[in-house]
Amino acid sequence: MRTHFSTMRLAAAATCLLSVLIAAPALAQPPSDPVAAPPPPGQPADQPLSDARVDPLQPDFNLAALPVTLRLPAHKMAFRVTHRFLRSLGQGDVGDLFDNFFGFDSGAQIGLELRYGLRPGTQVGIHRTSDQSIELFGQQSVWREGPHPVAIDAIATFEGRHNLRGQHMGAFGALVSRKVMNKAAVYVEPIFVANTNSLPSDLVDHNSTFMLGLGARVRVRPTTYVIAEVTPRLAGYDPGVAQASFGLEKRVGGHTFQVNFSDGFGTTLGQLALGGVSSHSWYIGFNISRKFF
């Protein structure tokens, strides 16, 4: 009898607690995405967000290789490592692919990049690859999406082989982006690269390249993305094939991790202008980036 009475008391208490929880107003929960948070008191709702806030559709400053319009806060830095394995995934048979661990046992072209926010909307940086190419770049925000239908940045680079002692190339162009329904960001990037052909101008018809970068980043989960890009050459010197890449990306705090597949190894604008290896040869690679803000 005592046990039956205790059970009844416990059931009654549980029923009361459940009724309180159902009737009580839901507690305010912090937004899962910092960008979705309401503006601070006194800040107009249509005022552009701070450059230090997470942009959920642009978690990094590049797709696979193409730069994007993400702004870097003034006096802050970001670092990136690019890695492109040199063994084609189609080389040999399936057994060879497993023996070489999908190409990870092969050599690689590695790039190291550091960028710095010189002032609001202005960033500069250096990118060096293990074939001794160095790219110096500057990027200036011209339009921000919101007040304008698209975001536009101007970009200029100076690149040289053999640690800037060899062939020199210069690039300038525009980065145009637009966000689509909080699900994707798409990019169109006309870029001119001078002196892509190392032969003297009196021996060749074209010494420079005009290319069009096309790319997109699609948000498939709150911090997971699919990326794709291609860089066809529209005029001038165009050896090889247009370099194309696609991959899967994950944002974890200030880090971004990306596994990608490309038909070439280029990670600078000059290397992209020179094209990929072959449309039948694909290589695995990855990017790792870190924001220091």
C-alpha positions as a Markdown table, in Angstrom:
| # | Residue | x | y | z |
|---|---|---|---|---|
| 1 | Met | 0.0 | 0.0 | 0.0 |
| 2 | Arg | 2.8 | 2.4 | 0.9 |
| 3 | Thr | 4.6 | 1.6 | -2.4 |
| 4 | His | 1.4 | 2.2 | -4.3 |
| 5 | Phe | 0.9 | 5.6 | -2.5 |
| 6 | Ser | 4.6 | 6.7 | -3.3 |
| 7 | Thr | 4.1 | 5.8 | -7.0 |
| 8 | Met | 0.9 | 7.9 | -7.1 |
| 9 | Arg | 2.7 | 10.8 | -5.6 |
| 10 | Leu | 5.6 | 10.5 | -8.1 |
| 11 | Ala | 3.2 | 10.4 | -11.0 |
| 12 | Ala | 1.3 | 13.4 | -9.7 |
| 13 | Ala | 4.5 | 15.4 | -9.3 |
| 14 | Ala | 5.7 | 14.4 | -12.8 |
| 15 | Thr | 2.3 | 15.5 | -14.3 |
| 16 | Cys | 2.5 | 18.9 | -12.5 |
| 17 | Leu | 6.1 | 19.5 | -13.8 |
| 18 | Leu | 5.1 | 18.6 | -17.4 |
| 19 | Ser | 2.1 | 20.9 | -17.2 |
| 20 | Val | 4.4 | 23.8 | -16.1 |
| 21 | Leu | 6.9 | 23.2 | -18.8 |
| 22 | Ile | 4.2 | 23.1 | -21.5 |
| 23 | Ala | 2.5 | 26.2 | -20.2 |
| 24 | Ala | 5.7 | 28.2 | -19.6 |
| 25 | Pro | 6.9 | 30.5 | -22.4 |
| 26 | Ala | 9.9 | 29.3 | -24.4 |
| 27 | Leu | 13.2 | 30.6 | -23.1 |
| 28 | Ala | 15.1 | 32.8 | -25.5 |
| 29 | Gln | 17.9 | 30.8 | -27.2 |
| 30 | Pro | 21.0 | 32.4 | -28.7 |
| 31 | Pro | 21.0 | 32.3 | -32.5 |
| 32 | Ser | 22.9 | 29.3 | -33.8 |
| 33 | Asp | 24.6 | 31.5 | -36.4 |
| 34 | Pro | 26.3 | 34.8 | -35.4 |
| 35 | Val | 25.2 | 36.5 | -38.6 |
| 36 | Ala | 21.5 | 35.8 | -37.8 |
| 37 | Ala | 21.8 | 37.7 | -34.5 |
| 38 | Pro | 19.8 | 41.0 | -34.4 |
| 39 | Pro | 21.9 | 44.2 | -34.7 |
| 40 | Pro | 23.1 | 45.8 | -31.4 |
| 41 | Pro | 20.8 | 48.5 | -29.8 |
| 42 | Gly | 21.1 | 51.7 | -31.7 |
| 43 | Gln | 22.4 | 50.1 | -34.9 |
| 44 | Pro | 20.0 | 50.3 | -37.9 |
| 45 | Ala | 18.9 | 46.9 | -39.2 |
| 46 | Asp | 20.1 | 47.6 | -42.7 |
| 47 | Gln | 23.5 | 48.7 | -41.6 |
| 48 | Pro | 26.3 | 46.4 | -43.0 |
| 49 | Leu | 27.6 | 43.9 | -40.6 |
| 50 | Ser | 31.0 | 44.2 | -39.1 |
| 51 | Asp | 33.8 | 42.6 | -41.2 |
| 52 | Ala | 34.7 | 40.5 | -38.1 |
| 53 | Arg | 31.3 | 38.8 | -38.1 |
| 54 | Val | 31.0 | 35.3 | -39.6 |
| 55 | Asp | 29.6 | 35.4 | -43.2 |
| 56 | Pro | 27.7 | 32.1 | -43.4 |
| 57 | Leu | 27.9 | 32.0 | -47.2 |
| 58 | Gln | 31.6 | 33.1 | -47.5 |
| 59 | Pro | 33.5 | 31.3 | -44.7 |
| 60 | Asp | 36.8 | 31.7 | -46.5 |
| 61 | Phe | 38.7 | 34.1 | -48.8 |
| 62 | Asn | 38.9 | 31.6 | -51.7 |
| 63 | Leu | 36.9 | 28.9 | -53.3 |
| 64 | Ala | 39.5 | 26.2 | -54.3 |
| 65 | Ala | 41.9 | 28.7 | -55.9 |
| 66 | Leu | 39.8 | 31.7 | -57.0 |
| 67 | Pro | 39.6 | 34.6 | -54.6 |
| 68 | Val | 36.2 | 35.9 | -53.4 |
| 69 | Thr | 34.8 | 39.1 | -52.0 |
| 70 | Leu | 35.0 | 38.3 | -48.3 |
| 71 | Arg | 36.3 | 41.3 | -46.5 |
| 72 | Leu | 39.2 | 41.1 | -43.9 |
| 73 | Pro | 38.9 | 43.3 | -40.9 |
| 74 | Ala | 41.4 | 46.1 | -40.6 |
| 75 | His | 44.7 | 45.1 | -38.9 |
| 76 | Lys | 43.7 | 41.4 | -38.7 |
| 77 | Met | 45.3 | 38.5 | -40.5 |
| 78 | Ala | 44.4 | 35.2 | -42.1 |
| 79 | Phe | 46.6 | 32.2 | -43.1 |
| 80 | Arg | 46.0 | 29.5 | -45.7 |
| 81 | Val | 47.8 | 26.2 | -46.7 |
| 82 | Thr | 47.1 | 24.7 | -50.1 |
| 83 | His | 48.1 | 21.2 | -51.0 |
| 84 | Arg | 47.8 | 19.5 | -54.4 |
| 85 | Phe | 49.0 | 15.9 | -54.8 |
| 86 | Leu | 50.8 | 15.2 | -58.0 |
| 87 | Arg | 49.5 | 11.7 | -58.8 |
| 88 | Ser | 46.5 | 11.5 | -61.0 |
| 89 | Leu | 43.6 | 9.6 | -59.5 |
| 90 | Gly | 43.2 | 7.8 | -62.9 |
| 91 | Gln | 46.8 | 6.6 | -63.1 |
| 92 | Gly | 46.9 | 2.8 | -63.1 |
| 93 | Asp | 44.1 | 0.6 | -61.9 |
| 94 | Val | 42.0 | 0.6 | -58.7 |
| 95 | Gly | 44.6 | -1.5 | -56.9 |
| 96 | Asp | 47.3 | 1.1 | -57.7 |
| 97 | Leu | 45.0 | 3.8 | -56.4 |
| 98 | Phe | 44.6 | 2.0 | -53.0 |
| 99 | Asp | 48.3 | 1.2 | -52.9 |
| 100 | Asn | 49.1 | 4.9 | -53.2 |
| 101 | Phe | 46.3 | 5.8 | -50.8 |
| 102 | Phe | 44.4 | 7.9 | -53.3 |
| 103 | Gly | 47.5 | 9.9 | -54.2 |
| 104 | Phe | 48.5 | 10.9 | -50.7 |
| 105 | Asp | 51.7 | 8.9 | -51.0 |
| 106 | Ser | 52.8 | 11.0 | -53.9 |
| 107 | Gly | 54.6 | 14.4 | -53.9 |
| 108 | Ala | 52.6 | 17.6 | -53.8 |
| 109 | Gln | 52.7 | 21.2 | -54.7 |
| 110 | Ile | 52.2 | 23.2 | -51.5 |
| 111 | Gly | 51.2 | 26.8 | -51.1 |
| 112 | Leu | 51.5 | 29.1 | -48.0 |
| 113 | Glu | 49.5 | 32.3 | -47.9 |
| 114 | Leu | 49.3 | 35.2 | -45.4 |
| 115 | Arg | 46.9 | 38.1 | -45.8 |
| 116 | Tyr | 46.5 | 41.3 | -43.8 |
| 117 | Gly | 43.7 | 43.8 | -43.5 |
| 118 | Leu | 45.5 | 47.1 | -44.3 |
| 119 | Arg | 42.4 | 49.2 | -43.7 |
| 120 | Pro | 38.6 | 48.6 | -43.9 |
| 121 | Gly | 37.9 | 47.0 | -47.2 |
| 122 | Thr | 41.5 | 46.7 | -48.2 |
| 123 | Gln | 43.6 | 43.6 | -47.9 |
| 124 | Val | 47.1 | 42.6 | -49.0 |
| 125 | Gly | 49.0 | 39.4 | -48.9 |
| 126 | Ile | 51.6 | 37.0 | -50.2 |
| 127 | His | 51.2 | 33.4 | -51.5 |
| 128 | Arg | 54.2 | 31.2 | -52.2 |
| 129 | Thr | 54.1 | 27.7 | -53.8 |
| 130 | Ser | 56.7 | 25.0 | -53.5 |
| 131 | Asp | 57.6 | 25.4 | -57.2 |
| 132 | Gln | 59.2 | 28.7 | -56.0 |
| 133 | Ser | 56.5 | 30.9 | -57.4 |
| 134 | Ile | 55.6 | 34.0 | -55.3 |
| 135 | Glu | 52.4 | 36.0 | -55.7 |
| 136 | Leu | 52.0 | 39.4 | -54.1 |
| 137 | Phe | 48.4 | 40.6 | -54.1 |
| 138 | Gly | 46.1 | 43.5 | -53.1 |
| 139 | Gln | 42.3 | 43.5 | -53.0 |
| 140 | Gln | 40.0 | 46.5 | -52.6 |
| 141 | Ser | 36.3 | 46.3 | -51.8 |
| 142 | Val | 34.4 | 48.6 | -54.2 |
| 143 | Trp | 30.7 | 47.7 | -53.5 |
| 144 | Arg | 29.1 | 45.7 | -50.7 |
| 145 | Glu | 26.1 | 43.6 | -51.4 |
| 146 | Gly | 23.1 | 45.0 | -49.6 |
| 147 | Pro | 23.3 | 48.6 | -50.5 |
| 148 | His | 24.1 | 47.3 | -54.0 |
| 149 | Pro | 22.7 | 44.2 | -55.9 |
| 150 | Val | 26.2 | 42.6 | -56.0 |
| 151 | Ala | 29.5 | 42.9 | -54.2 |
| 152 | Ile | 32.5 | 44.0 | -56.3 |
| 153 | Asp | 36.2 | 43.9 | -55.4 |
| 154 | Ala | 39.1 | 45.0 | -57.5 |
| 155 | Ile | 42.2 | 42.8 | -57.4 |
| 156 | Ala | 45.8 | 43.2 | -58.6 |
| 157 | Thr | 48.7 | 40.8 | -58.3 |
| 158 | Phe | 52.4 | 40.6 | -59.1 |
| 159 | Glu | 53.9 | 37.1 | -59.5 |
| 160 | Gly | 57.3 | 35.8 | -60.3 |
| 161 | Arg | 58.9 | 32.4 | -60.7 |
| 162 | His | 62.1 | 31.3 | -58.9 |
| 163 | Asn | 61.3 | 33.5 | -55.9 |
| 164 | Leu | 60.6 | 36.6 | -58.0 |
| 165 | Arg | 63.8 | 36.3 | -60.0 |
| 166 | Gly | 62.3 | 34.5 | -63.0 |
| 167 | Gln | 59.4 | 35.1 | -65.3 |
| 168 | His | 57.1 | 37.9 | -64.0 |
| 169 | Met | 53.4 | 38.1 | -64.5 |
| 170 | Gly | 50.9 | 40.8 | -63.4 |
| 171 | Ala | 47.1 | 40.4 | -63.1 |
| 172 | Phe | 44.3 | 42.7 | -62.5 |
| 173 | Gly | 40.5 | 42.2 | -62.6 |
| 174 | Ala | 37.2 | 42.3 | -60.8 |
| 175 | Leu | 35.5 | 39.9 | -58.4 |
| 176 | Val | 31.7 | 40.0 | -58.6 |
| 177 | Ser | 29.6 | 38.0 | -56.2 |
| 178 | Arg | 25.9 | 37.6 | -55.3 |
| 179 | Lys | 24.2 | 35.6 | -52.6 |
| 180 | Val | 21.2 | 33.5 | -53.5 |
| 181 | Met | 18.4 | 32.9 | -50.9 |
| 182 | Asn | 20.8 | 32.4 | -48.0 |
| 183 | Lys | 21.9 | 29.1 | -49.6 |
| 184 | Ala | 24.7 | 30.0 | -52.0 |
| 185 | Ala | 27.2 | 32.6 | -53.2 |
| 186 | Val | 28.0 | 32.8 | -57.0 |
| 187 | Tyr | 31.0 | 34.5 | -58.6 |
| 188 | Val | 31.9 | 35.9 | -61.9 |
| 189 | Glu | 35.5 | 37.2 | -62.2 |
| 190 | Pro | 37.0 | 38.7 | -65.4 |
| 191 | Ile | 40.8 | 38.8 | -65.0 |
| 192 | Phe | 43.6 | 39.8 | -67.3 |
| 193 | Val | 47.1 | 38.3 | -66.7 |
| 194 | Ala | 50.0 | 39.9 | -68.5 |
| 195 | Asn | 53.2 | 38.0 | -69.7 |
| 196 | Thr | 51.8 | 34.5 | -69.2 |
| 197 | Asn | 53.9 | 33.4 | -72.2 |
| 198 | Ser | 57.6 | 33.4 | -71.4 |
| 199 | Leu | 58.7 | 33.5 | -75.1 |
| 200 | Pro | 59.6 | 36.9 | -76.6 |
| 201 | Ser | 56.7 | 38.8 | -78.2 |
| 202 | Asp | 58.3 | 38.8 | -81.6 |
| 203 | Leu | 58.2 | 35.0 | -81.6 |
| 204 | Val | 54.6 | 34.4 | -80.5 |
| 205 | Asp | 51.2 | 35.9 | -81.2 |
| 206 | His | 50.0 | 36.2 | -77.6 |
| 207 | Asn | 52.0 | 37.0 | -74.5 |
| 208 | Ser | 49.0 | 37.6 | -72.1 |
| 209 | Thr | 45.7 | 35.9 | -71.1 |
| 210 | Phe | 42.2 | 37.1 | -70.5 |
| 211 | Met | 40.3 | 34.6 | -68.4 |
| 212 | Leu | 36.9 | 34.4 | -66.7 |
| 213 | Gly | 36.6 | 32.8 | -63.3 |
| 214 | Leu | 33.2 | 31.2 | -62.6 |
| 215 | Gly | 32.4 | 29.6 | -59.2 |
| 216 | Ala | 29.9 | 28.9 | -56.5 |
| 217 | Arg | 29.8 | 27.9 | -52.9 |
| 218 | Val | 26.6 | 26.1 | -51.8 |
| 219 | Arg | 25.7 | 25.8 | -48.1 |
| 220 | Val | 24.4 | 22.3 | -47.6 |
| 221 | Arg | 24.5 | 22.4 | -43.7 |
| 222 | Pro | 25.0 | 25.3 | -41.3 |
| 223 | Thr | 28.8 | 24.9 | -41.5 |
| 224 | Thr | 29.2 | 22.6 | -44.5 |
| 225 | Tyr | 29.6 | 23.6 | -48.1 |
| 226 | Val | 30.1 | 22.3 | -51.6 |
| 227 | Ile | 32.3 | 24.4 | -53.8 |
| 228 | Ala | 33.0 | 24.4 | -57.5 |
| 229 | Glu | 35.0 | 26.7 | -59.9 |
| 230 | Val | 36.3 | 26.8 | -63.5 |
| 231 | Thr | 38.6 | 29.3 | -65.2 |
| 232 | Pro | 38.2 | 29.3 | -69.0 |
| 233 | Arg | 40.6 | 31.5 | -71.0 |
| 234 | Leu | 38.6 | 33.7 | -73.4 |
| 235 | Ala | 41.5 | 35.3 | -75.3 |
| 236 | Gly | 45.3 | 35.3 | -75.6 |
| 237 | Tyr | 47.7 | 32.6 | -74.5 |
| 238 | Asp | 45.9 | 29.5 | -73.4 |
| 239 | Pro | 48.0 | 26.4 | -73.0 |
| 240 | Gly | 46.6 | 23.2 | -71.4 |
| 241 | Val | 42.9 | 23.0 | -70.4 |
| 242 | Ala | 40.8 | 25.4 | -68.3 |
| 243 | Gln | 41.5 | 24.5 | -64.7 |
| 244 | Ala | 38.4 | 23.3 | -62.8 |
| 245 | Ser | 37.9 | 22.2 | -59.2 |
| 246 | Phe | 35.2 | 21.0 | -56.9 |
| 247 | Gly | 35.2 | 20.0 | -53.3 |
| 248 | Leu | 33.6 | 19.7 | -49.9 |
| 249 | Glu | 34.3 | 22.3 | -47.1 |
| 250 | Lys | 33.7 | 22.5 | -43.4 |
| 251 | Arg | 33.9 | 25.6 | -41.2 |
| 252 | Val | 34.9 | 25.0 | -37.5 |
| 253 | Gly | 35.2 | 28.3 | -35.6 |
| 254 | Gly | 38.0 | 30.3 | -37.2 |
| 255 | His | 39.2 | 27.3 | -39.3 |
| 256 | Thr | 38.0 | 26.1 | -42.7 |
| 257 | Phe | 38.9 | 22.7 | -44.0 |
| 258 | Gln | 38.4 | 21.8 | -47.6 |
| 259 | Val | 39.0 | 18.6 | -49.6 |
| 260 | Asn | 39.0 | 19.3 | -53.4 |
| 261 | Phe | 39.6 | 17.6 | -56.8 |
| 262 | Ser | 41.2 | 19.6 | -59.6 |
| 263 | Asp | 42.5 | 18.9 | -63.1 |
| 264 | Gly | 45.5 | 21.1 | -62.4 |
| 265 | Phe | 47.7 | 22.4 | -59.6 |
| 266 | Gly | 47.3 | 26.2 | -59.9 |
| 267 | Thr | 46.6 | 28.3 | -56.8 |
| 268 | Thr | 47.7 | 31.7 | -58.0 |
| 269 | Leu | 46.1 | 33.8 | -60.7 |
| 270 | Gly | 49.2 | 33.4 | -62.9 |
| 271 | Gln | 49.1 | 29.6 | -62.5 |
| 272 | Leu | 45.3 | 29.5 | -63.3 |
| 273 | Ala | 46.0 | 31.5 | -66.5 |
| 274 | Leu | 48.4 | 28.7 | -67.6 |
| 275 | Gly | 45.6 | 26.1 | -67.3 |
| 276 | Gly | 45.3 | 22.6 | -66.0 |
| 277 | Val | 47.0 | 19.4 | -67.0 |
| 278 | Ser | 44.3 | 17.4 | -68.8 |
| 279 | Ser | 40.5 | 17.1 | -68.6 |
| 280 | His | 41.1 | 13.3 | -68.1 |
| 281 | Ser | 43.5 | 13.8 | -65.2 |
| 282 | Trp | 42.1 | 14.7 | -61.7 |
| 283 | Tyr | 44.1 | 15.2 | -58.6 |
| 284 | Ile | 43.1 | 15.3 | -54.9 |
| 285 | Gly | 44.1 | 18.2 | -52.7 |
| 286 | Phe | 43.1 | 20.2 | -49.7 |
| 287 | Asn | 43.0 | 23.7 | -48.3 |
| 288 | Ile | 43.3 | 24.6 | -44.6 |
| 289 | Ser | 42.7 | 28.2 | -43.5 |
| 290 | Arg | 42.7 | 30.1 | -40.2 |
| 291 | Lys | 41.4 | 33.5 | -39.4 |
| 292 | Phe | 43.1 | 35.5 | -36.6 |
| 293 | Phe | 40.0 | 37.5 | -35.5 |
